Amino acid sequence: MKYPWNNGTLSEDDVAKLLKDEKLKKAFRKLPIEKQSSILHASAPEGSDTAKDLNQLTRYIGGWFRKKVLREAAKIGLSETDADHIAEAWRFEG
C-alpha cells in the first residue's frame, strides 16, 4: 500500500493527514520505532515549526504540564496514546 511516508519523510500536509486519519496512524504505529523515529526526524528539520511542536510535546508529555499538552494534542486529533507514541518515537535515539 502507498503511504505518505514511503519516501522516508512527511510533508507538513502529510503530517496533518496522519494526525487526523485513524488508518494512517494505525499503519504508522505498526512500523518499527526506529523507522518511525527516522521518518519524524527527516520530516521535521531542526528549527522547523514541526520540530518545535514535537520538542514541546516530548518535553511536557511526561511532566506536570501533561494535561494541558494532552488537551492541545487532542485539538489536532491525537489521543493520549497517540501523543505518548509520537513522543516516544521523537525521543528515540537508535
C-alpha positions as CSV (number, residue, x, y, z in Angstrom):
1,M,0.0,0.0,0.0
2,K,1.2,3.5,-0.7
3,Y,1.7,5.6,2.4
4,P,2.8,9.3,2.6
5,W,6.0,8.3,4.4
6,N,7.1,5.7,1.8
7,N,9.8,8.1,0.6
8,G,11.1,8.4,4.2
9,T,9.6,11.8,5.0
10,L,6.3,13.5,5.6
11,S,5.4,17.0,4.3
12,E,3.5,19.3,6.7
13,D,0.3,18.4,4.8
14,D,1.1,14.7,5.2
15,V,1.7,15.2,9.0
16,A,-1.7,16.9,9.3
17,K,-3.3,14.0,7.4
18,L,-1.5,11.4,9.5
19,L,-2.8,13.1,12.7
20,K,-6.4,13.0,11.5
21,D,-6.6,9.7,9.8
22,E,-7.0,6.7,12.1
23,K,-6.0,4.2,9.4
24,L,-2.8,6.1,8.7
25,K,-2.0,6.4,12.5
26,K,-2.5,2.7,12.9
27,A,-0.3,1.9,9.9
28,F,2.4,4.3,11.2
29,R,2.4,2.8,14.7
30,K,3.0,-0.7,13.1
31,L,6.3,0.5,11.8
32,P,9.3,-0.3,13.9
33,I,10.0,2.5,16.4
34,E,13.4,3.1,14.7
35,K,11.6,3.7,11.3
36,Q,9.0,6.0,12.9
37,S,11.8,8.0,14.6
38,S,13.7,8.2,11.3
39,I,10.7,9.5,9.4
40,L,9.8,12.0,12.1
41,H,13.3,13.4,12.3
42,A,13.7,13.6,8.5
43,S,10.3,15.3,8.3
44,A,11.0,17.9,10.9
45,P,14.4,19.5,10.4
46,E,15.9,21.3,13.3
47,G,14.3,24.8,13.8
48,S,11.1,23.9,11.8
49,D,7.7,24.5,13.3
50,T,7.1,20.8,13.3
51,A,10.3,20.1,15.2
52,K,9.4,22.8,17.8
53,D,6.0,21.3,18.3
54,L,7.4,17.8,18.7
55,N,10.1,19.0,21.1
56,Q,7.4,20.7,23.2
57,L,5.2,17.6,23.1
58,T,8.1,15.4,24.2
59,R,9.3,17.8,26.9
60,Y,5.9,18.2,28.6
61,I,4.2,14.8,27.9
62,G,5.8,13.2,31.0
63,G,5.6,16.2,33.3
64,W,3.2,18.2,35.4
65,F,2.1,20.0,32.2
66,R,0.8,16.7,30.8
67,K,-3.0,17.5,31.0
68,K,-2.6,20.8,29.2
69,V,-0.4,19.2,26.5
70,L,-2.9,16.4,26.0
71,R,-5.7,18.9,25.6
72,E,-3.7,20.7,22.9
73,A,-2.8,17.4,21.3
74,A,-6.5,16.4,21.2
75,K,-7.2,19.6,19.2
76,I,-5.1,18.3,16.4
77,G,-6.5,14.8,16.5
78,L,-4.2,13.0,18.9
79,S,-5.4,10.7,21.6
80,E,-3.3,10.3,24.8
81,T,-1.9,7.0,23.3
82,D,-1.0,8.8,20.0
83,A,0.7,11.6,21.9
84,D,2.7,9.2,24.0
85,H,3.7,7.1,21.0
86,I,4.8,10.1,18.9
87,A,6.8,11.5,21.8
88,E,8.5,8.1,22.3
89,A,9.3,7.9,18.5
90,W,10.6,11.5,18.6
91,R,12.8,10.8,21.6
92,F,14.1,7.5,20.3
93,E,17.8,7.5,19.6
94,G,18.9,4.4,17.8
